[in-house]
Amino acid sequence: MCSADFSRSDCNDCLIDASSSAGGLAKRCPGSATVVAIFDQCMLRYSNDNFFGAAETGIIYTWTNGNVSMKSTYGNNLKQGLGYLSEQAASSPQRFAASASAPYALVQCTWDLPSDKCKKCIDTLSANMSEVGIKGERKSYSCRVRYSNSSFSVVPLVVPPPTKRTTSQQPVDEAAGPSSSSPWARNSPPGSTASSSNIGAVVGSVAGAVIVIAGLVVAYRCVMQRRRSPSSYHLMHKPEVRPIVNVPRQFKLSELKKATKNYSEKLGSGAFGEVFKGELKQSGGDLVVVAVKRILQVDEKARNEYMTEIKTISELRHQNLVLLKGWCHEDGELLLVYEYMANGSLSAHLHRPTTPVQPSWMPLEWEKRCKIIDGIASGLVYLHYGSEKGIIHRDIKPANILLDGSFTAKLGDFGLVRQVNHEGTSHTMTVGGSLCYLDPDYMTSNRASKKSDVYSFGVVLLEILCGEKPNLIGETNTLIKKVRELHDSNQILQAADNALRNVENETMKRMLWVGLLCVHPDHRHRPDSTKVLSFLRDNISSVPRPPHVIAATGVRPTEVHAPREFTYDELSIATSNFSDNIGSGTYGQVYKGTLEESGDLIAVKKITRHERAIDEYITEVRTISRLRHRNLVHLRGWCNENGELLLVYEYMAKGSLRAHLHHPDNQQSWEPLDWKIRYKIITGVASGLHYLHTGSAQGIIHRDVKPANVLLDEGFNAKLADFGLVRQVNHEGTSRTMSIGGTPCYLDPDYKDSQRASKKSDVYSFGVVMLEILCGEKPKLVGGVNSLVKKVRGLHDRNKILEAADSTVLHNDNKELMRRLLVVGLLCVQEDRHDRPTSTVLTTYLTGNVQVPEPPRGVQSGQSIVRQNSATIYSNASSNPLPPLDPIREN
């Protein structure tokens, strides 16, 4: 069968490569009498048994993008449309039908199916969908369904030659199309080429050949010349499709049951399933010990990871990668057969068991640890640079490092691997891996790279050297924190495992340094895997001292909702036709809603059309959809339909900060925020700003930090919102010329005068917000001067800065911290942006145990105030820096 959404030449190439090329099915499946191969462009099968006219739906491959309930408006429309199309395909001699309006879809059967079985096959694929994506595809060996909320093209039809029909098939006029009364009626005549906006019901094949039997495969090999390499096409991730393999082979289920004595000797277990020891008879009659991984929970994700592991590891060969001997998928079972690793996983050797099951357990000697570290690093280099495309493992941890009889380390478990290019760029991927070993940068951005593996290796390296398990407490990796703090206090050797004796101090110190370099929170400062291996093997004495690091503050979400496109109908239903207005602003209204499929509360921003609306809408979607931090509002999706621009956010129960700072005239029940909540909000906004400035490949300037753009959830956690004015900049701290954007009272005067925005412009705006929170007073512009900044600065000049604090929250027990924060606010709003702290330094002033310098004081000079140079103030003995203060700690 040729896929209707690929050209005839693509299908022709697919059939040729699958049949007659050097890497064709006869080579991929040597000696197999029955083979089915599903590619994107074509499906090909042959067998000794007659399969004509049989609808096979036992195995279904599914691919989706997004997550929509079949009960939603989109799902209902799709379900009704697919039912209509299945009838049209069944009555068509082409066994094909497609829609002409949204939701766009095509359905297709192999031509050997009689009408009733074609309909049944398509209906089975459609009925088994409990949820769909905005777009997706489902395939079985006999039919397929593709759908999308945007149009796609199909190719011209070649009518098949007459075939022997069953009694259930009736000749149908090939020009007859769907009824014009249907919303999915076909608009283009048969034989026409479908455009991107109007899909015609047309399908191509190669010379009418849909089902290719074994003899025809040989004929293709003899007479056809290959046009593309087999790598131009990829097998769909279905267990029944044989991957391209060299040594590994397919086993029979009975063979593996006998080898493992019906799974009697368990070697280990995990989230994926269980591993059993077995003995297989080789061709010469000798027995070889193997490890058989039996996947217990067989679902679509398990099948995808199963096929990924087979395809990936069968194409790799390295002494530090576990060897795959074969696989088996029979009777609903998924099994993988590996070489037997006599010493099991590294995790079993790193820490003393808590139960007396292993009384003979001994800590690993130094020589074995060094050998294991070298092996892991060597395997990682091969994955990253040893194949045509680099491979990211994404789940490096002790449980996935296996040890043979001589303690040679081999990387295993390749179900999460991904191929990438060799340019070092990162790639957006769903987050996968084990939390304690997972790169925080990958967690917050969903962008994995080779440096993500380097981070995981760094955690494992520290665990091997220190003999201590890593744990997560909140967002902090305890092992990294411990080693980093000991390093900062020049006591890093105290982190080493006490069980290690007679290890040269300098060697141990440098190896611990390698670990700290690998786990640097900024992936750009980590060495690549080749540099790591070079350090460990040849140049341990050249390892540089790791820099002092301020702990990253990104969030590790337990559940990730990737932004998606909503339909207008979905949002209309969710918001009860936009009836519950919870806020308004310059650019539109915000409505409360509830998502039908999940029950999640959302806030839907309906943007008022204006000259810059579309640009800001696109900027916000592009920017916030690739950011992830606990102090940034989470974008759930967007909609651009019916002339409307809508943005869908997580619902923030406490609304904006602006509503809580000042007593409204119409609310008698209003209460001022208490001290702890104010401090929590200040540190939260600073954390979000720090992530914007430093947490992505390019720094991001918000340009409109103000109380109305700080939203509060149920627990008064602050989240920055409204990203329509953001701009990307480099990390060198230089300013950029930009049109003026923002709110005057919070706008950096330096940016306003020069039109050159920088990260320090955001720091200024934050400083004004901070002073407003601390003082309980709105800023105003009086003659171009910010009244609030002027007031606090004047009181500071007279050593009376605490008089600026809001009297409702100023108490004896918080006076020192209040003074500290007011001073930090003044540092942020200094007139010369070069004198302001960076957001990184700002976070340490707010939450760290560090000294805060005094801002320069004003000196009377004639009729004006001249502010002393900050360097003079810092060197003046009468103006000592503030002492470090402990931040408020939550229970």
Secondary structure, 3 states (H helix, E strand, C coil): CECCCCCHHHHHHHHHHHHCCCCCHHHHCCCCCCEEEEECCEEEEECCCCCCCCCCCCCCEEEEECCEECCCHHHHHHHHHHHHHHHHHHHCCCCEEECCCCCEEEEEECCCCCHHHHHHHHHHHHHCCCEECCEEEEECCCEEEEEECCCCCCCCCCCCCCCCCCCCCCCCCCCCCCCCCCCCCCCCCCCCCCCCCCCCCCCCCECCECCCCHHHHHHHHHHCCCCCCHHHCCECCCCCCCCCCCCCEECCHHHHHHHCCCCCCEEEECCCEEEEEEEEECCCCCEEEEEEEEECCCCHHHHHHHHHHHHHHHCCCCCCECCEEEEEEECCEEEEEEECCCCCECHHHHCCCCCCCCCCCCCCCHHHHHHHHHHHHHHHHHHHHCCCCEEECCCCCHHHEEECCCCCEEECCCCCCEEECCCCCCEECCCCCCHHHCCHHHHHHCEECHHHHHHHHHHHHHHHHHCCCCCEECCEEHHHHHHHHHHHCCCHHHHCCCCCCCCCHHHHHHHHHHHHHHCCCCHHHCCCHHHHHHHHHCCHHHCCCCCCCCCCCCCCCCCCCCCEECCHHHHHHHCCCCCCEEEEECCEEEEEEECCCCCCEEEEEEECCCCCHHHHHHHHHHHHCCCCCCCECCEEEEEEECCEEEEEEECCCCCECHHHHCCCCCCCCCCCCCHHHHHHHHHHHHHHHHHHHHCCCCEEECCCCCHHHEEECCCCCEEECCCCCCEEECCCCCCEECCCCCCHHHCCHHHHHHCEECHHHHHHHHHHHHHHHHHCCCCCEECCEEHHHHHHHHHHHCCCHHHHCCCCCCCHHHHHHHHHHHHHHHHHCCCCHHHCCCHHHHHHHHHCCCCECCCCCEEEECCEEEECCHHHHHHCCCCCCECCCCCCCCC
